[in-house]
Amino acid sequence: MQARNVMVTPVVTVKPSATVQEVAAQFLERNISAAPVVDDNGKLVGIVSEGDLLHRVEAGTERRRSWWLRAFADADTLAAEYVKSHSRKVADIMTRTVITAAPETPLHEIATVLEKNAIKRLPILENGQIVGIVSRANLLQAVASARQVLEATPSDEAIRDHILSSLRAEPWAHTALLNVTVSDGVVDLWGLAESKAERKAIKVAAETAPGVRTVNDNLATFSGGGWA
């Protein structure tokens, strides 16, 4: 699946000139937690999220450092925190460096970017214009709505071939130590796994193969004292 398959569109956006109060009200009204910030030409210039509104003077939640922490903080840091908690304009509190993706970006790449950068959403750009947004919640929705589509029930031979070919493509799988038998969609795993982690992964590979009804794990696992 690609970003275009799960992205939310149209996207609620705000202008840099919008006030913090207007954005907070819009978040509540539309039940969203962030909005891309675009200029008059529709160009993405930033993103504002509920995290940017966390430490605000209006709510009495502005960041308060102890005297000894203030002594170690440089003047620029303290000044930036003041702007973040006191300014009324989105342009002053938004995050200006925004990571984006294209509509054809695979979801596994989206997930990696979200995790690596510890962010919760990615604006999706096409020809420089924002066309959607993908959040962690959208990835969960893709998982929850996944369906295994089968045109016909595969034969036992096809199931066995699929499992073995899938495992041969994995660097962790020692397929020379493994055998798979299939009868009426019931898979039996035989042979040796070099660790508990490999044994579990082999079973998962079998369980998720198309046409499999159940899996019997007859594998032996190597432990410090030998095979068990």
C-alpha positions in Angstrom: 0.0 0.0 0.0 1.0 3.6 -0.6 0.4 6.9 1.2 -2.3 7.7 -1.3 -4.3 4.7 -0.1 -4.6 5.8 3.5 -4.0 9.6 3.6 -6.7 11.9 4.8 -7.9 14.4 2.3 -8.8 17.2 2.0 -6.5 18.6 4.6 -7.4 21.1 7.2 -4.8 23.9 6.9 -4.1 27.2 8.7 -2.4 30.4 7.7 0.7 31.7 9.5 -1.3 34.8 10.4 -3.9 32.7 12.3 -4.0 33.2 16.1 -3.2 30.5 18.6 -6.7 30.8 20.0 -8.2 30.2 16.5 -6.1 27.2 15.9 -6.9 25.7 19.4 -10.6 26.2 18.6 -10.3 24.6 15.2 -8.5 21.6 16.7 -11.4 21.1 19.1 -14.1 21.7 16.6 -12.7 19.3 14.0 -11.2 16.8 16.4 -7.7 17.0 15.0 -4.4 17.3 16.7 -2.3 19.2 14.1 -2.6 21.2 10.9 -0.2 22.1 8.1 0.5 25.8 7.8 0.3 27.1 4.2 0.9 30.6 2.7 -1.4 32.4 0.3 -0.1 30.4 -2.6 -0.8 27.0 -0.8 2.9 26.4 -0.2 3.7 24.4 2.9 5.6 26.6 5.3 5.3 24.7 8.6 3.1 22.6 10.8 1.4 23.4 14.1 0.3 20.7 16.6 -1.3 20.4 20.0 2.2 19.9 21.3 3.0 23.5 20.3 0.1 24.6 22.4 1.1 22.6 25.5 3.1 25.3 27.4 0.9 28.4 27.1 0.6 31.4 29.4 -3.2 31.5 28.9 -3.5 28.1 30.6 -0.8 28.7 33.2 1.2 25.8 31.7 4.2 27.8 30.4 7.5 26.1 31.1 8.9 27.0 34.5 12.5 26.2 35.2 14.1 26.1 38.6 16.6 28.8 39.3 19.6 26.4 38.8 18.2 25.1 35.4 17.7 28.7 34.3 21.4 29.4 35.2 22.5 26.7 32.8 20.1 27.7 30.0 21.4 30.1 27.5 19.6 33.4 26.8 18.4 32.3 23.3 16.8 29.2 24.6 14.9 31.1 27.3 13.9 33.8 24.8 12.6 31.1 22.3 10.6 29.5 25.1 9.0 32.9 25.9 7.9 33.3 22.3 6.5 29.8 22.2 4.4 30.4 25.3 3.4 34.0 24.8 3.1 34.8 21.0 -0.4 35.0 19.6 0.6 34.1 16.0 0.9 30.6 14.5 4.0 31.8 12.6 5.9 32.2 15.8 5.1 28.8 17.4 4.9 26.5 14.4 7.5 23.9 13.4 9.2 25.3 10.3 11.2 22.2 9.2 8.5 19.8 8.0 9.3 16.2 6.8 7.0 15.3 3.9 6.3 12.4 1.6 4.8 11.8 -1.9 1.5 10.0 -2.6 3.3 7.0 -4.0 5.5 6.5 -0.9 5.1 2.9 0.4 3.6 2.7 3.9 6.6 0.8 5.2 8.7 3.9 4.4 6.1 6.1 6.0 6.3 4.0 9.2 10.1 4.2 9.3 10.1 8.0 8.9 7.5 8.4 11.6 9.5 6.2 14.0 12.9 7.5 13.2 12.0 11.1 13.6 9.6 10.6 16.6 6.8 12.4 14.8 3.1 11.5 14.5 2.1 12.6 11.0 3.5 13.4 7.5 2.0 15.9 5.1 1.8 14.4 1.6 2.9 16.7 -1.2 2.4 16.5 -5.0 3.8 19.1 -7.3 4.6 21.3 -4.3 1.0 21.3 -3.0 -0.3 19.5 0.0 -2.8 16.8 -1.1 -3.1 14.8 2.1 -1.7 13.8 5.5 -0.8 10.4 6.9 -0.8 9.9 10.7 0.1 7.0 12.9 -3.6 6.4 13.3 -4.0 6.0 9.6 -1.4 3.2 9.6 -3.3 1.5 12.4 -6.4 1.8 10.3 -4.6 0.1 7.4 -3.7 -2.8 9.7 -7.2 -3.1 11.2 -8.9 -3.1 7.8 -6.4 -5.5 6.0 -8.1 -8.4 4.2 -6.5 -11.5 2.8 -7.8 -11.8 -0.7 -7.7 -15.2 -2.3 -9.1 -15.9 -5.8 -9.0 -19.7 -5.0 -7.8 -21.9 -2.2 -4.2 -22.8 -3.0 -3.2 -26.4 -3.1 -1.1 -28.0 -0.4 1.8 -28.0 -2.7 1.4 -24.3 -3.5 1.2 -23.5 0.3 4.4 -25.5 1.0 6.2 -23.8 -1.9 5.1 -20.4 -0.7 6.3 -21.0 2.8 9.7 -22.3 1.8 10.4 -19.7 -0.8 9.4 -17.0 1.7 11.8 -18.4 4.3 14.6 -18.7 1.8 14.4 -15.0 1.2 15.0 -14.3 4.9 18.6 -14.0 6.1 17.7 -15.3 9.6 16.1 -18.5 8.3 18.2 -21.7 8.2 16.1 -23.6 5.7 18.6 -26.4 5.3 17.6 -27.5 8.7 13.9 -27.2 8.0 11.1 -29.3 6.4 7.5 -28.4 5.9 4.6 -30.7 5.2 1.1 -29.6 4.3 -2.2 -31.6 4.4 -5.5 -30.0 3.7 -4.2 -26.6 4.7 -2.7 -27.9 7.9 1.0 -27.1 8.1 3.5 -29.2 10.1 7.0 -27.7 10.7 9.8 -30.2 11.2 13.5 -29.8 11.8 15.7 -27.5 13.7 15.7 -23.8 14.6 18.9 -22.2 15.9 17.0 -20.0 18.4 13.6 -19.3 20.0 13.4 -16.1 17.9 14.0 -18.0 14.7 11.5 -20.7 15.7 8.8 -18.1 16.4 9.5 -16.3 13.1 9.2 -19.5 11.1 5.9 -20.2 12.7 4.6 -16.7 11.9 5.8 -17.1 8.3 3.7 -20.3 8.0 0.7 -18.9 9.8 0.5 -15.9 7.5 0.8 -17.9 4.2 -2.3 -17.8 2.0 -4.5 -20.9 2.5 -3.1 -22.0 5.8 -5.7 -23.2 8.3 -3.4 -24.0 11.2 0.2 -24.7 12.0 1.7 -27.5 14.1 5.2 -26.6 15.5 7.3 -29.7 15.7 10.6 -27.9 15.6 13.5 -28.4 18.0 15.4 -25.4 19.3 19.1 -25.3 20.1 19.8 -24.3 23.7 23.0 -24.2 25.7 22.8 -27.9 26.4 21.9 -29.0 22.9 18.7 -29.4 20.9 15.4 -29.3 22.7 
